[in-house]
Amino acid sequence: LLQQYDSLQGIYDHIDDITPVRLQDTLRECRAQAFRNEELSTIVKDVPIKLDLKACQVSHYDRNEVAKLFQELEFIKLLPRLPPMKSEGSPSVGAGPVPAHPSAVKCHIVNTETALQQLVGELETTQDLVIGIEGTSERAMMADLVGIAISPAPGKGCYIPVGHLGLNQPQQLPLTEATGMLKIALENVRIGKIAYNGKHVMALLAGYGIKLENLNFDPMLAAYLLGEKNLGLTALAFNRLGTEMPTRAELSGSGKKQSSVSQIEANRMADYACASVDILWGLKDSLEPELRQQGLWQLFTEVEMALVPVLMAMEKNGILLDTGLLREMSLELGQQILTLEKEIYGHVGHEFNINSPQQLGKVLFGELRLPQSRKTKTGYSTEASVIEALRGAHPVIELILKYRQLSKLKSTYVDALPALINPLTGRVHTSFNQTGTATGRLSSSEPNLQNIPVRSEMGNKIRKAIIAPPGTYLLSADYSQIDLRVLAHLSQDQGLIAAFAHDEDIHTLTASELFGVPTEEVTSEMRRNAKTVNFGVIYGMSDYGLERATTLSREEASQFIALYFERYPGVKSYLEATKEQARKLGYVQTVLGRRRFLPEIDSANRMVREAAERMAINAPV
């Protein structure tokens, strides 16, 4: 509309010409808000500032010093925009981004059998090597190999092009010949391998029959353990070493002008790839001593690095789905959703788009006059917590909650999962991420298989669609009350330790203590409330949170928490000591030494500070 009528005023001057008619109604209803927003979003143009643009022109500047300042301020994305220094005159301001490069690395393109034999022979004599790969996709299962970069020693890089397409490409070795010859060195367990995002490297090579052995250092995982915020290779090189790296965008472009990796000239790719592997030597020298100094080396080697080939194998094996069951569920859910739509329309008196926050807000708070929530820029908030809070206010609320639940299950899992099946393997191949959480837990993406609901009938049915091949089984294993056992160990609370030592049901025992009844008289509701208290303590739950999660009143919840800490004083002492440690050190750590950094622990904002305290309590457990 703005393109058609030039301005907001122009839109309202021609409002009778706008279609559809319902859009006219919306515009009239929001007229005051629209002009108010226009006023608020318009920059003040009459501030008395005198700017002499010519005086801002820099005649001479020290690019290295500016780069150091940018490093301190973490202005990573601005770095490539720094103009180069000139021996005379001013820098070429306005000339556009200038590709930045790290210290010189000798890059050799290996594209003959003789040259590759020489490289393999050299690799066989090294103690460690660095490897990187260039593929056509970030998903290893879907990627074609374009080139392999190897650094046998700092300052030296070799690039083996195998899949560059197009005219003016240099000679390339046949793919099978190159991988067959490299296999000797890459599968040699005596040679240590260094790779950034090693799981991806390992997975892509596995697709070409190479089992990368003795991967012993991944700078991405090392930086993750040390609390680096930005784990990208360019950022790590800049923040850790002060080195400017070329970016992939400089090679391939971005947006509509982006080229496929395979279309990039091999000579240009070689410079980029060699620089990318050579920088890993410096990152290893920077990160490894710090891991050792902070007591994280064992966690890094025995947990994180040891897990890489395991996760790679899990991703490669994939997950088998019962597509027939999912098709049945899709039809069933579709019918249930249609039924819910009709019931919702019946309560409201007309049809509307239930999935539109604006229309739903108008119906609930405008037409049905339900208690209003906070407003957003576009109208009433209809997020999940707002609708949940309206339970019991009107029969339509339960229907809307059910509608949302079923719609999400259908779109996110039931309909989406079959579309993600790899046609070559017949399975879904998710990615397990070691660096995706602040606590060290694994996350899953593309698709996220960890969020399938478990406490609903439909959620459980979706899980049943994950099956084993004929003649095999899926086994489920879980530690019994592992969180509370870890809490008992960390807090050394004698009551908790005794309960587990005598193999007692900790939730029944807690209920007995809190309700003041013998264990044999504990009801299922008592045990359920006690279980919530037990686990709530680990997550720093307040009396308000406990009230919402149980059948207890606010006063009862407060009393329960007080009684709990009287019964388990060691837990109380441990929690307070943990929060104090977080305030003193800025982090907490697990028994294996994994650290959770908590900069918000000293926040002046009470809600932010208390959230950080809850994280401090939970992270070590």
C-alpha positions in Angstrom: 0.0 0.0 0.0 2.8 2.4 0.8 4.4 1.7 -2.6 1.0 2.4 -4.3 0.0 5.5 -2.3 3.5 6.9 -1.3 2.6 7.6 2.4 0.4 6.7 5.3 -1.7 9.8 4.7 -2.0 8.7 1.1 -3.4 5.4 2.1 -6.1 6.9 4.3 -6.9 9.5 1.6 -7.7 6.6 -0.8 -9.1 4.1 1.8 -12.4 3.6 0.0 -10.4 2.3 -3.0 -8.6 -0.4 -1.0 -9.6 -4.0 -1.4 -10.6 -6.3 0.2 -13.2 -4.4 2.2 -12.2 -6.1 5.5 -8.7 -4.4 5.1 -10.5 -1.0 5.0 -12.2 -1.9 8.3 -8.9 -2.9 9.9 -7.2 0.3 8.7 -10.0 2.5 10.0 -9.9 0.7 13.4 -6.2 1.2 13.7 -6.0 4.7 12.3 -4.9 6.4 15.5 -2.3 3.7 16.3 -0.9 3.8 12.7 -0.2 7.6 12.8 1.1 7.3 16.3 3.5 4.6 15.2 4.6 6.7 12.3 5.4 9.6 14.6 7.3 7.4 17.0 9.3 5.7 14.2 10.3 8.9 12.4 13.7 10.2 13.2 14.0 13.6 14.7 15.3 15.8 11.8 15.8 19.1 13.5 18.4 18.3 16.1 21.0 21.2 16.0 24.0 19.3 14.8 26.6 20.9 12.6 28.6 18.3 10.5 31.5 19.2 8.3 31.6 16.0 6.2 34.8 17.0 4.5 36.5 17.3 8.0 35.5 13.6 8.6 37.7 12.4 5.8 40.7 10.4 7.1 43.9 11.2 5.4 46.1 8.7 7.2 45.3 6.0 9.6 46.9 2.9 11.1 44.7 0.0 9.9 46.3 -2.5 12.3 45.6 -0.3 15.3 42.0 0.2 14.2 41.7 -3.6 13.7 42.9 -4.2 17.2 40.3 -1.8 18.6 37.6 -3.5 16.5 38.8 -6.8 18.0 38.4 -5.4 21.6 35.0 -4.1 20.8 34.0 -7.3 18.9 33.2 -5.3 15.7 33.8 -8.5 13.7 31.5 -7.7 10.8 32.8 -4.2 10.3 36.4 -5.4 9.9 36.2 -6.3 6.2 34.8 -2.8 5.5 38.0 -1.1 6.7 39.6 0.5 3.7 43.2 -0.4 3.0 46.0 2.0 3.8 47.7 3.9 1.0 51.3 5.0 1.0 50.1 8.4 -0.2 46.8 10.2 0.2 43.7 9.0 1.9 42.4 5.5 2.2 40.0 4.4 -0.5 36.9 5.1 1.5 33.7 4.1 -0.3 35.6 1.6 -2.5 33.5 -1.2 -0.9 34.5 -4.2 1.3 38.2 -5.2 0.9 38.8 -8.9 1.3 41.0 -9.4 4.4 43.5 -12.2 4.6 45.5 -13.8 7.3 49.3 -14.0 7.4 50.7 -15.5 4.2 50.3 -19.3 3.9 52.0 -21.1 1.0 49.1 -22.8 -0.9 49.8 -25.6 -3.3 47.1 -26.9 -5.7 47.5 -30.7 -5.8 46.0 -31.8 -9.1 48.3 -34.5 -10.4 48.8 -38.1 -9.2 52.5 -37.4 -8.7 51.9 -34.4 -6.5 49.3 -36.2 -4.5 51.7 -39.1 -3.9 54.3 -36.7 -2.7 51.8 -35.1 -0.3 50.6 -38.5 1.1 54.3 -39.4 1.6 54.8 -36.2 3.6 51.7 -36.8 5.6 52.9 -40.3 6.6 55.9 -38.7 8.4 53.9 -36.1 10.3 52.7 -36.3 13.9 49.6 -34.2 13.2 47.8 -32.7 10.2 45.0 -30.2 9.7 42.1 -31.1 7.3 39.2 -29.1 6.0 36.7 -29.9 3.3 34.6 -27.9 0.8 31.2 -29.4 -0.1 28.0 -28.4 -1.8 25.9 -28.5 1.4 26.1 -27.9 5.1 24.3 -31.2 5.5 27.0 -33.9 5.0 24.5 -36.5 4.0 23.4 -34.3 1.1 26.8 -32.8 0.1 29.0 -33.5 -2.9 32.7 -33.2 -2.2 34.3 -30.2 -4.1 37.8 -30.1 -2.6 40.0 -31.1 0.3 42.4 -28.8 2.1 45.3 -30.2 4.1 48.0 -28.6 6.1 50.9 -30.8 7.0 52.6 -28.1 9.0 52.0 -24.4 10.0 52.4 -22.0 7.1 51.8 -24.7 4.4 48.6 -25.6 2.8 47.6 -28.0 0.0 44.3 -28.0 -1.8 43.0 -31.0 -3.8 40.2 -29.9 -6.1 37.9 -32.8 -7.1 34.5 -31.3 -7.9 34.8 -27.8 -9.3 32.5 -27.3 -12.3 32.5 -24.8 -15.2 34.9 -23.3 -17.7 38.5 -22.1 -16.8 38.9 -24.6 -14.0 42.4 -26.1 -13.6 43.1 -29.8 -14.0 41.5 -31.9 -11.3 42.2 -35.4 -10.1 39.3 -38.0 -10.5 37.4 -38.1 -7.3 37.8 -41.8 -6.6 41.6 -41.6 -7.3 42.1 -38.6 -4.9 40.0 -40.1 -2.1 41.6 -43.5 -2.5 45.1 -42.1 -2.2 44.3 -39.8 0.8 42.6 -42.7 2.6 46.0 -44.1 3.6 47.0 -41.0 5.6 43.5 -40.0 6.9 42.9 -43.5 8.3 46.3 -43.8 9.9 45.6 -43.8 13.6 49.2 -42.7 14.4 48.6 -39.3 12.8 46.5 -36.9 14.9 43.9 -34.9 12.9 42.8 -31.3 13.6 39.6 -30.1 12.0 37.1 -27.3 12.6 33.6 -28.8 13.0 35.2 -32.2 12.8 31.9 -34.1 12.9 30.9 -32.5 9.5 34.4 -33.3 8.1 34.2 -36.8 9.3 30.7 -37.4 8.0 31.4 -36.0 4.5 34.5 -38.1 4.2 32.7 -41.2 5.4 30.4 -40.8 2.4 33.4 -41.4 0.2 34.7 -44.4 2.0 37.2 -42.6 4.3 37.1 -43.3 8.0 38.9 -40.3 9.6 40.9 -41.7 12.5 42.3 -40.0 15.5 40.5 -36.7 15.3 41.9 -35.2 18.4 41.3 -31.5 18.2 38.3 -29.4 17.1 38.8 -25.7 17.8 35.0 -25.2 17.7 34.5 -27.6 20.6 37.4 -26.2 22.5 36.2 -22.6 22.2 32.7 -23.7 23.2 34.1 -25.2 26.5 36.0 -22.0 27.1 32.8 -19.9 26.8 33.4 -18.2 23.5 30.2 -16.6 22.3 30.9 -16.7 18.6 32.1 -20.0 17.4 32.5 -19.2 13.7 35.9 -19.8 12.3 36.3 -16.1 11.2 35.3 -14.9 14.6 37.6 -17.3 16.5 40.6 -16.3 14.3 39.8 -12.6 14.9 39.1 -12.8 18.6 41.8 -15.3 19.5 44.6 -14.5 17.2 43.8 -11.0 15.9 43.9 -12.5 12.4 41.6 -11.4 9.6 40.2 -14.3 7.6 38.5 -14.3 4.2 34.9 -15.2 4.4 32.9 -17.6 2.2 30.7 -14.7 1.1 33.7 -13.0 -0.4 34.1 -16.1 -2.6 30.6 -17.1 -3.4 28.7 -13.8 -2.9 25.3 -13.7 -1.1 21.6 -13.5 -1.8 20.6 -13.8 -5.4 24.2 -13.4 -6.6 25.4 -16.3 -4.5 27.3 -19.0 -6.5 27.4 -22.7 -5.8 30.6 -23.8 -4.1 31.3 -26.0 -7.1 31.1 -23.0 -9.4 33.9 -21.1 -7.6 37.2 -21.0 -9.4 39.5 -23.7 -7.9 42.4 -21.2 -7.6 40.3 -18.8 -5.5 38.9 -21.5 -3.4 42.4 -22.9 -2.8 43.5 -19.6 -1.2 40.5 -19.6 1.1 40.7 -23.2 2.0 44.4 -23.2 2.7 44.0 -20.1 4.9 41.1 -21.8 6.8 43.2 -24.9 7.6 46.4 -23.1 8.4 44.7 -20.9 11.0 43.7 -24.0 13.0 47.4 -24.5 14.0 47.3 -21.1 15.7 43.9 -21.7 17.3 45.1 -25.0 18.7 48.1 -23.3 20.2 45.8 -20.7 21.7 43.0 -22.9 23.0 44.8 -26.0 24.2 46.9 -24.4 27.0 43.8 -22.6 28.3 41.8 -25.8 28.4 44.6 -27.4 30.4 44.9 -24.4 32.7 41.2 -24.3 33.5 41.0 -28.1 34.1 38.9 -28.7 31.0 41.3 -30.9 29.1 39.9 -34.2 30.3 36.4 -33.1 29.6 37.5 -32.0 26.1 39.3 -35.2 25.2 37.4 -37.9 27.0 33.9 -36.5 26.5 33.6 -33.9 23.7 36.1 -35.3 21.2 35.3 -38.9 22.0 31.6 -38.1 21.3 32.2 -36.8 17.8 32.5 -40.2 16.0 29.5 -41.5 18.0 27.3 -38.7 17.0 28.4 -38.9 13.4 27.5 -42.6 13.3 24.1 -41.8 14.9 23.4 -39.1 12.3 24.6 -41.4 9.4 22.4 -44.3 10.6 19.4 -42.1 10.8 15.9 -42.8 12.1 13.4 -45.1 10.5 9.8 -43.9 10.4 6.5 -45.7 10.0 5.1 -43.5 7.2 1.9 -45.4 7.0 1.1 -44.5 10.7 2.0 -40.9 10.1 -0.3 -40.7 7.1 -3.2 -42.1 9.2 -2.4 -39.6 12.0 -2.4 -36.7 9.5 -5.9 -37.6 8.3 -7.0 -38.1 11.9 -5.6 -34.8 13.1 -6.9 -33.0 10.1 -10.4 -34.2 11.0 -10.1 -33.3 14.6 -8.8 -29.8 13.7 -11.8 -29.2 11.4 -14.2 -30.3 14.2 -12.5 -27.9 16.6 -12.7 -25.1 14.1 -16.5 -25.6 13.8 -16.9 -25.6 17.5 -14.8 -22.5 17.9 -16.8 -20.7 15.2 -20.0 -21.9 16.9 -19.0 -20.2 20.3 -17.9 -17.0 18.6 -20.8 -16.8 16.1 -18.8 -16.4 12.9 -15.7 -17.7 11.1 -12.3 -16.1 11.4 -8.6 -17.0 11.0 -7.8 -18.8 14.3 -4.1 -18.7 13.4 -4.0 -14.9 13.0 -3.0 -13.3 16.3 -4.7 -10.0 15.3 -8.0 -11.7 14.5 -7.9 -14.0 17.5 -7.1 -11.0 19.8 -10.0 -9.1 18.4 -12.4 -12.0 19.0 -11.2 -12.8 22.5 -10.7 -9.3 23.9 -12.9 -7.2 21.6 -16.0 -9.4 21.0 -16.0 -11.7 24.0 -14.7 -9.1 26.4 -12.3 -11.5 28.1 -9.7 -10.0 30.5 -7.2 -8.2 28.4 -3.5 -9.0 28.3 -0.7 -6.7 27.4 -0.8 -5.2 24.0 1.8 -5.6 21.2 2.5 -3.3 18.3 0.0 -5.2 16.2 -2.7 -5.6 18.8 -3.5 -7.9 21.7 -1.0 -10.5 22.7 -2.3 -14.0 22.1 0.9 -16.0 23.0 0.6 -19.3 24.8 1.0 -18.0 28.3 -1.8 -15.4 27.7 -4.3 -18.0 26.5 -3.3 -20.4 29.2 -4.1 -17.8 31.8 -7.7 -17.5 30.4 -8.6 -21.1 31.2 -12.1 -21.2 32.6 -12.9 -17.7 31.5 -14.9 -19.0 28.4 -15.5 -22.4 26.9 -13.8 -21.4 23.7 -10.4 -21.1 25.4 -10.0 -24.9 25.9 -10.9 -25.4 22.3 -8.3 -22.9 21.1 -5.6 -24.5 23.2 -6.5 -27.9 21.8 -6.6 -26.5 18.3 -3.2 -25.0 18.7 -1.7 -28.2 20.2 -3.1 -30.4 17.4 -2.2 -28.0 14.6 1.4 -27.8 15.8 1.7 -31.6 16.1 0.4 -31.9 12.6 2.5 -29.3 10.9 5.7 -29.7 12.9 5.9 -33.5 13.1 3.2 -35.6 11.4 3.3 -33.8 8.0 6.9 -32.5 8.2 8.8 -35.7 9.2 8.0 -37.8 6.1 9.1 -34.9 3.8 12.5 -35.0 5.5 13.2 -38.7 4.6 16.4 -39.0 2.6 15.4 -40.7 -0.7 18.7 -42.7 -0.8 18.5 -44.1 2.7 14.8 -44.1 3.5 15.5 -42.5 6.8 15.5 -39.1 8.6 19.0 -37.8 9.4 18.9 -35.2 12.2 21.9 -33.3 13.3 23.1 -33.6 16.9 24.7 -30.4 18.1 27.4 -30.4 20.8 27.5 -26.6 21.0 23.8 -25.8 20.8 23.2 -25.3 24.6 24.8 -23.4 27.4 24.6 -26.4 29.7 26.5 -28.9 27.6 23.4 -30.9 26.7 22.9 -32.1 23.1 20.5 -30.4 20.9 18.9 -31.8 17.7 18.1 -29.9 14.5 16.8 -30.4 11.0 14.6 -31.8 12.4 14.5 -31.3 16.1 13.5 -34.7 17.4 13.9 -33.9 21.1 10.8 -31.7 21.3 8.2 -34.4 20.4 5.7 -34.1 23.2 5.6 -37.1 25.6 2.8 -36.1 27.9 0.0 -36.3 25.4 -1.7 -39.1 23.6 -0.9 -37.8 20.2 2.7 -37.0 21.2 3.2 -40.6 22.3 1.6 -41.8 19.1 4.1 -39.8 17.0 6.9 -41.4 19.0 5.5 -44.8 18.1 6.2 -43.9 14.4 9.9 -44.0 15.2 10.6 -47.7 14.6 13.3 -50.3 14.3 13.9 -52.4 11.1 12.4 -55.9 11.1 14.3 -58.3 13.4 15.7 -55.5 15.5 14.6 -53.5 18.6 14.7 -50.0 19.9 15.9 -49.9 23.5 15.1 -47.1 25.9 17.4 -46.6 28.9 17.2 -44.0 31.6 18.9 -43.4 34.9 16.5 -43.6 37.8 16.0 -40.1 39.4 19.5 -39.2 38.2 19.0 -35.4 38.9 18.3 -36.0 42.5 21.1 -38.6 42.9 23.5 -36.0 41.5 22.1 -33.4 43.9 22.6 -35.8 46.8 26.3 -36.3 45.8 26.9 -32.5 45.3 25.2 -31.4 48.4 26.3 -34.3 50.6 22.9 -34.0 52.4 22.8 -37.1 54.6 19.0 -37.4 54.4 19.1 -37.6 50.6 22.1 -39.9 50.6 20.4 -42.3 53.2 17.2 -42.4 51.1 19.1 -43.5 48.0 21.4 -45.8 49.9 18.3 -47.7 51.3 16.7 -47.7 47.8 13.7 -45.7 49.1 11.2 -44.0 46.8 12.5 -40.4 47.3 9.2 -38.8 46.3 7.1 -40.9 48.7 9.6 -40.2 51.4 9.5 -36.5 50.8 5.7 -36.5 50.7 5.7 -38.4 54.0 8.0 -35.7 55.6 6.1 -32.7 54.1 2.6 -33.9 54.8 3.4 -35.5 58.1 2.0 -38.9 57.3 3.5 -42.4 57.3 4.9 -43.5 53.9 2.2 -46.1 53.5 -0.5 -43.4 53.8 1.0 -41.2 51.1 -1.6 -40.7 48.3 -0.7 -40.4 44.6 -1.5 -36.7 44.7 0.8 -36.2 47.7 3.6 -38.0 45.9 3.0 -36.0 42.8 3.2 -32.7 44.7 6.4 -33.9 46.5 7.9 -34.9 43.2 7.3 -31.4 41.9 9.0 -30.0 45.0 12.0 -32.3 44.6 12.6 -31.4 41.0 11.5 -27.8 41.5 14.3 -27.3 44.0 16.9 -28.2 41.4 15.5 -25.6 39.0 15.2 -22.9 41.7 11.4 -22.9 41.7 9.8 -20.2 43.8 6.6 -20.6 45.8 4.7 -18.9 42.9 6.1 -21.5 40.5 5.2 -24.4 42.8 1.7 -23.1 43.3 1.2 -23.1 39.5 2.7 -26.6 39.1 0.8 -28.3 41.9 -2.6 -28.3 43.7 -1.0 -26.3 46.5 -1.9 -22.8 47.5 0.7 -20.0 47.5 0.9 -20.2 51.3 1.2 -24.0 51.3 3.8 -23.9 48.6 5.9 -21.5 50.7 5.5 -23.7 53.7 6.5 -26.8 51.7 9.7 -25.2 50.5 10.6 -24.2 54.0 9.8 -27.7 55.3 11.9 -29.2 52.5 15.0 -27.3 53.4 14.5 -28.1 57.1 14.4 -31.8 56.1 17.3 -31.5 53.8 19.6 -28.7 55.2 22.6 -29.9 53.2 20.7 -29.1 50.0 19.9 -25.5 51.2 23.6 -24.9 52.1 24.7 -26.3 48.7 22.3 -24.1 46.8 23.4 -20.9 48.6 27.0 -21.8 48.2 26.5 -22.4 44.5 24.9 -19.0 44.0 27.7 -17.3 45.9 30.2 -19.1 43.8 28.5 -17.8 40.7 28.6 -14.3 42.0 32.2 -14.6 42.9 33.6 -16.3 39.8 31.0 -15.4 37.2 30.3 -19.1 36.5 29.4 -22.5 38.0 30.8 -25.8 37.0 29.8 -29.5 36.9 31.7 -32.4 38.4 33.5 -32.8 35.1 34.6 -29.2 35.1 32.1 -27.9 32.4 31.5 -24.2 33.1 28.2 -22.3 32.7 29.1 -18.6 32.5 26.5 -16.3 34.1 27.2 -12.6 33.5 23.6 -11.7 34.6 24.2 -13.0 38.1 24.9 -9.4 39.4 22.2 -7.7 37.3 20.4 -4.8 38.9 17.2 -6.2 37.4 15.7 -8.5 40.0 14.0 -10.8 37.5 17.2 -11.2 35.4 19.3 -11.8 38.5 16.9 -14.4 39.9 16.8 -16.2 36.5 20.6 -16.4 36.5 20.5 -17.8 40.1 18.1 -20.5 38.9 20.6 -21.3 36.1 23.4 -21.4 38.6 21.5 -24.0 40.7 20.5 -26.1 37.8 23.6 -26.2 35.7 25.9 -28.3 37.9 23.1 -30.9 38.3 
